[in-house]
Amino acid sequence: MRKGTICYVDQNGVHGIIKDENEQKIQFFLMDHQEEIRLNDKISFEIELTAKGLATTKIHVVSTIELTPQ
């Protein structure tokens, strides 16, 4: 499995972007995944090549960073 961090989640909660450990950015669609995914979550995932390009599969949240107001 690959590892990465959620670096973007759109305001409508439809899609987001993962930055993997090689600094590659990979788009994902939230409707394809069961777990709640939030900005800055550390995740593990798999990717596969589809007709539309790379797609994430099997996203699993490894750790969540709680952001507190300062």
C-alpha positions in Angstrom: 0.0 0.0 0.0 1.1 3.5 -0.6 1.0 6.2 2.1 0.1 9.9 1.8 -1.7 12.9 3.3 -5.0 14.5 2.3 -3.9 17.9 1.0 -7.2 19.1 -0.4 -10.9 18.4 0.0 -13.4 20.5 -2.0 -16.1 22.4 -0.2 -18.8 20.3 -1.7 -17.2 17.1 -0.4 -17.1 15.5 -3.8 -13.4 15.1 -4.4 -9.9 15.7 -3.0 -6.2 15.3 -3.6 -3.7 13.1 -1.9 0.0 13.9 -1.8 1.9 10.7 -1.6 5.3 10.0 0.0 6.9 10.8 -3.4 5.2 14.2 -3.6 2.9 13.0 -6.4 -0.6 14.4 -6.3 -3.4 12.0 -6.9 -7.1 12.9 -7.2 -9.8 10.9 -5.4 -13.5 10.9 -5.3 -15.1 10.8 -1.8 -18.2 8.8 -3.0 -15.8 5.9 -3.8 -14.7 5.5 -0.2 -16.5 4.5 3.0 -14.4 6.2 5.7 -14.7 9.9 6.7 -11.8 11.7 5.1 -10.6 15.1 6.2 -7.8 17.5 5.3 -4.4 16.5 6.7 -5.4 12.9 7.4 -2.6 10.5 7.1 -3.8 7.6 4.9 -2.8 4.4 3.2 -4.2 3.6 -0.2 -3.8 1.7 -3.5 -4.0 3.1 -7.0 -4.9 1.6 -10.2 -4.7 2.7 -13.8 -8.1 3.3 -15.4 -9.2 4.6 -18.8 -9.4 8.0 -17.2 -5.9 7.8 -15.5 -4.9 7.0 -12.0 -7.6 6.2 -9.5 -7.4 5.6 -5.8 -8.8 2.5 -4.2 -8.9 1.1 -0.7 -8.3 4.4 1.2 -7.8 3.8 4.9 -7.3 6.6 7.5 -4.1 5.9 9.5 -4.2 9.0 11.7 -6.2 12.2 12.0 -4.6 15.5 12.9 -7.0 17.5 15.0 -6.7 21.2 14.3 -7.5 23.5 17.2 -8.1 27.2 16.9 -5.4 29.4 18.4 
